[in-house]
Amino acid sequence: MNVCVVGTGYVGLVTGAVFADLGNTVICVDADKKKIEGLRRGKMPIYEPGLEEMVTRNAAEGRLHFTTDLRGGVKQSKVIFIAVGTPPKDSGETDLSQVRAVAQEIATAIDSYKIVVNKSTVPVGTGDLVRSIIEANRRVNVDFDVVSNPEFLREGSAIADSLQPDRIVIGAPDRTVAMALLELYAPLEVPMLVTDVQSAEMIKYASNAFLATKISFINMVANVCEKAGANIADVAKGMGYDKRIGREFLNAGLGFGGSCFPKDTISLVHVARKFKEDPGLLEAVLEVNADRVPRLLRRIEGAVRPMKGKTIAVLGLAFKPDTDDLRDAKSLEIIRALMAKGAKIRAYDPIAMELCKRILPKVTYCRSAYEATKGADAAVLVTEWREFRQLDLERLGQGMKRPVLIDGRNVYDPKKARDAGFEYLSIGRR
C-alpha cells in the first residue's frame, strides 16, 4: 500500500519506518528542510534503539522516502497519516495548530479518494475538526474519510511496541473504511479494536491518564512509607501480585515526565471541563507529580547544607532510559533549582548530553558517572540507565568529597549502598 506520513518527529518517523519494513511504500513528509536532508543522508533527528538501522535499510531498498513536498506525498498515497506535534498551550489545552495546517494542505492536494488518519495524540472531536477543514478547503469534490489511529509507543522501545503492540485501535466512520487500516496492520497479527472515531480518540487519553494515575498513587503511598517506616518496594510488589492491579507503573520515584503523560493528562482535564465534568481526580494526579522534585530537593538540602558552593553530580538527564528526550525531564528541574541555590553541577548521561548542553550550557558535562562524581559533595541519580545499575559503588564513593547518594529511582539496595560507605537516601525506603 502507498502511505504518506506527515511529520518526522518521534511518532511519524517510527511509524513510517515500520510501515516500510512491513512492505509498504512510504513517503515521510516534513516542512523542516534540514531534517529531511539529514534523513536522506541517514542522520536521525531522535535517538531510538533500532530506528537508524530500520530507516537505513528501508531507504536503501526503495520503500522509504523523505520529502518536503506534502502535495506530492498526498497525491501518491491512499492513506495519509497526520503525525505532527500537539504540544500544550500555556493553559494546558492542546495546541492543534499543526494539525489544522496539515489538514488545510491535504485539502488542497487531494484529487481522488483518500483516508486521512489522525496518528497524533489529539482531544476528542479532532476528527470532526479535520473533516470540516478538508471539506471547506478542498479544490476537487472527491470523497475522503477521517480515521483515528492513536499510537501507544514507549520511547526507548518504540520499534518493539510497533511490531508487537498490545492492540491496534482504529476509530472509523464505518467498517469498510476500517478495513483499509486493518489490511495495513494485518501482518502484525495482533488484537485490533474497531470503534467510532470519538472513542478511539478517548482511548489514548484515558490510557495515558490512567498510567499517570498509577504513578502518582504509588508516589503518594511512598510518601507515607517514608514516615511510617514501611518499604515501598515491598508494598508495590505485594500490590502487583494482584492481577487486578498489576506490577507495571508502580515504581516510586521522581514521577512522570516526557512528552505524553503530563500533556495528555492536562489535556484530559481541559476536555472534562469543556463537557462540564469534574476533573478533580486528574488534578490531584498532577498535583502529586508536581511535588516530586520539590520534595526531593528538600531532602538534598537537608543532607547537603548550605548548598552554595557545593558540587552536585547529576546522573541521568533524559526523562527515561534509552532515549535522548528531555521534554519535561526531571533532571532539568532539579539542576535549575540547585544552581539557583548556588550549587555547581557536574552531569553525565549516556545519550542526552549533547541536547542538554543547548539548554543548560553552564553545567559541566562528564564522560562517565565516575568522572561526574569525582570531588562531588553529593550525587543524585535521576534516570535509571542500565549502566548505572552496574556501577562499582565503592569506587564511586571513594572519588567523592562526601559520599552522599540520593537515589531518585530506587535503583540500589539500601544496605549495599550503605555498606559501600554512602549516606544513602531513596524514595519510600529506609
N, C-alpha and C positions, 0 to 999 in steps of 0.2 A: 504494500500500500504506500502511496505517496503522502508524506506527512510534513507539515510545516510547524515548527516550534518557534514562537515569538518570545524572545528573551533568552539570553545565555548566562543567566545567573545560576545559582545553585540548583534550583528545580529544573529550569529549562535545559541546561547543559546535560545534566544527568538523564533527564527524560529523553532528550534527543539521541544521546549516545546509546541508551538501552534499546530504544525502538530500532535504531540502525542495526544493533547487534542481533536483534530478532529477525533481521532480514528485510526490513523496510527501507525505502529511500527517504531520507530525512534531510530537510533544509532547515538549519537553525538561523534565525534572523535576529539581529540586534542593531540598534541605532548607533552604538558605540563602535566607530570605525577601528579604533586602536585595539579594542578587544577582539573584533573579528579578524583583523590582520594577525594578531597573536595566535588565535586559534588555528588559523590556516598554517601557521608555522609550527603548530604543535605545542604552543605555550598555554598552559591552563590558567584561567583567572582566579581559580579557587583550588584549595588542596582537598582532595578526597581520595582515599586509598583505592587504587584500581582504575580511576577515571582516566588518567592520562593514557594508559595502555589501551583502554577501550576506544577512546576518541581516535588515537593514532591509527589503530588497526582498521576501524571502520572508514576513516577518511581515506586511507590508502587503498581500500577495496572499493571505493567509489559509492558507498552507501550514505555517507555523512558529509554534508556540505555546509559552509558558513558564508553568510552574505548580509549586507545591509539593505538589500532590495526586498522589502516586505511585499510589494505588489507582485513581484515575480514569484516569490515563495507561495503566496496565496493562489495565484493562477495555476501553479503546477501541482497543487496538492488537493486532496479530497478532504482531509481532516486538518484543521488549524488549531493548534493548542496555544492559548494565551498563558504565558508563564512569566509575567513581568512582576516587578516588585509591588507590594501592597503595604507600605510602611505605615506606622501610626502617625496621625497628626498630633499636634501639641495637646489636643484634648483627649487623645487616645483613640478617637474614631479612626477607622481605616481610611487611608488615602487611596482612592480609586482612580486618580488622575491618569496613571499609566494605562490602566485597563480601558478607560474611556478613550484615550488617544489611539490605542491599538484597534479598538472596535471601529472607530471612525476610519482608520486607514484600511481595515479589512472591507468596510462597506464600499469604499471607492474602487476596490480591486476585484471584488467577486463578479464573475461573469458566467458562472454555472453553479449548480447545487454544491453547497459546502456544509460541513459540520464544524461549527465553531465550539471549541471546548475550553471552558474555564479550568485551568490547572492551578492558577494562582489561588492562594487562600483568600477567600472573599466572604463578606457577610451575606446572609440570606437575602435574596432579592436581586443579587447582582446579575444573575442570568437574565432576568427580565430587563434589567438596565442595558445589558449588552444587546439584547434583541431589539430594544427600542432605538438604540443608537444606529444599529445597522439598517433597520427599516427606514429610518429618517434620512440616512445619508447615502444609501446605495444608488448607483447610477444605472444599473441594469436590474430590471424587475425579475429577479430569479429567486427561487426558493432557497432557504437555508434553515438550519436548526442550531439551537444553542444547547449545549450539554455541560453538566458539571461533573468533573472527574478529579476530586481532590487527591493530593499526594499525601503520603504518610511516611516520608523519608526521614531517617535519623542521620544527622551529619556524622560522618565517620564510618557509617555502614550503609550508605545510600545505594551503592551498587547491589549489595546483597538484598536490601529491602525492596529494590525494584524488581529483581529477578525472582525473589522468594517472598512476596508480600503476604501478610496475614489475610488480606482481602483486597479486592478491587471494587470501588464504589462508582457506579455510573448513574448519574441523575439525568434522565432524558424525558422529552415530552411524550414519547411512545416507544413501544418495544421495537419497532422497525428501526428507529434511529439508534437505539441502544445496541442493536445487532452489529453495527459497523464498529463500535468500540469493543464489543465482545470479541469480534474477529481479530482486532488488533492485539488484544491481550491473550487470545486463545493459547498461544504457545507456552504460556506460563503455567497453565493447568492449576489454577488456584481458585478459591471461592470468589464468586462475583455476585455483587448485590446490585440489582437494578431498582432504582427508586425514581420519584419525581425530582425535579431539579432542586426545589427548595429543601427537601430532606437531605440530599447529598451535600448541599452547602452547610447545613446544620451539623451533619455528622462530623465534619472536620473540626469545627469549633468546639463541639461538645466533647470530642475525643481529647483534644489538647487541654481544654479547661479541666477535664476530669483528672488527667495525669498531673497537671499543676496542683490540683486539689490534694492528691495523694502526697505530693512532695511537701506542701505546706503543712498538711496534717502531721506527717511524721516529724517535721521540724518543730512543730508546736509541742508534740509529745517529748521530743528530745530536750526542750527547754525545761520541762517538768522533771525529766530524768536527772538532769544536772543537779537540781536542787534536792531531789529525793534520794539520790544515791543509787538509782537504777542504771542499767546499761542499755542504751537504746539499740545496740546491735542485737542483743538477746530479745528485746521487746519486738523489734521488727521481724526477727526470724520466727518468733512464736506466732506473730500475726500472719506472716506469709505462708505458713503451713496450711492455713485455712484457704481452701480452694475458692471461696467466695471473695477473698481479698487478694491473694497472690503476693509474691515477694518483690516483683518489679516495682521500681519507683518508690521504694520505702527506704532509701538510703539518706539518712540525716546528713546535713551539710550546710553549704552556703546558699542553698536554694536554687531555683531555676533561672536560667538566662537564655541567651541565644536569640534567634530571630523568630521563634514560633510561640513558645509558651507565654511569654509576657504579653506580646502584642495581641495574640489570639484571645487570651483571657480578658484583656482590657476591652477588646472589640466586642466580645460577647456581652460584657457589661453594658456597652452602648446599645447593642441590639435589644437587650432586655428592656432598657429604659425606653427605647423607641416604641416598643409594644406595651409600655406602661406596666412592666413586670418588675418585681423587686430583685435586684442583683446582689443582695446583701451577702450571700454565701461567697460569691466570687470576689466581692470587695474584701472580705475577710482573708481569702486566699492570697490576694495581692498584698494586703497589709502585713501578713506574716512574712511573706517573701521579702518585702521591702526592709524588714527589720533584721534580716540575717547578717548583712555586712556590718551595720552599726553595732550589733550585739558582739560580733567577733572583734571589732575594733576596740570595744570596751575591755575585752579580755586581753588583747595585745597590750593596751596601755597599762592595764593592771600588772602585767608581767614585765614590761619594759618602760619605766618612767624615770626621769622625764624623757619624752620622745625626741625632743630637739637634739640634733647632732648624732642620734643613734643610726646605725646602719641595719636595715632590714632586708633580708633576702626573700624574694617572692618566687616561688617555684610553680610555674604554670601560668600562662597568660590567656590562652584560648578558653572559651566558655565551657568546653568539654574536650576530652581527649580525641585524637585522630581527626582534628580539624584545625584550620587556622582562623576560624571565625571569632571575631572579637565583639560582635554585636551583643550588647547588654552583658558583657563579661564581668564577673565579679572582681576580677583582677584589677580592672581599670578603676573601679570604685574604691577598692582597698588602697591602691597605690596613690591615687589623688588625695585621699583622706590622710594617709601617713605623711605624704610630702607637705601637705598643708600644715601639719604639726611640726615640721622641721626635720623629718627623718630623711635619710639618704637611702635610695632604693637600688639594690642590685637584683637583676631578674634573669631568669632562664626559662625558656620554653623550647621544645624540640622543633616546632614548626612556625609559631606565630610571631617570632621576634621582629622579623622584617616589617610586618604590618604594624606592629606595636610601636616601632621606632618613629613612625609618622605621626602617631597620636601622642606619645609620651617621649619626646626626644631627650628629656633631662634625666631619664633613667639610665643606669649603667647596665648594659646587656652583656651577659657572660656566655661562655661556651659550654658550660656544664653546671650541674647543681652544686658540685664541689667548689667550682670557681665562684659561683654566686654567693655561697655561704661563707667563704673564707673571710675571716675577720668580722663577721656579722654579729650583731647583738641579739638577733633572733631570726628565725626562718619561718615563713608562713607558706604552707602548701595549699595552693588554690585549685589546681587542676590535677586530677588523678591519672596522669600519664603512666603507662605501664613501666617505663624505665624508672620512675620514682619509687615504685614498689620494690625495686631490686637494689636500691641504694644501700651502701655499707654505712649504717647509722653511726658506728663508732668513728669511722673516718670523717663522716660529715660533722659530727660534734667536735672532734679534735681540731678541726680547722676554724671553728668559730671562736669569737671573742668570748661569747657567753652562750652555752648550749641550750637555747630556748627554742622549742619546736611547737608551733601552733598548727595543728593538722585540721584544715578546713574541710576535709573529705573523709576523715576516719580511715585513712589508708593503713596506718601502722597499729600494731598491737601495743597497747599502753605499757604493759610490763616490759616488752622487749625494748621499747623506746627509752624507758627509764633505766633499764639495765645498761643501756648504751651510754648513759650519763646525761640524758636530756631532762630538762624541766619540760614536761610534755602536757599539752592541753589539746583536747579534741572536742567533738560535738556530742553531748549527751552521754558521755562516759567519764569515769574517774580514772 
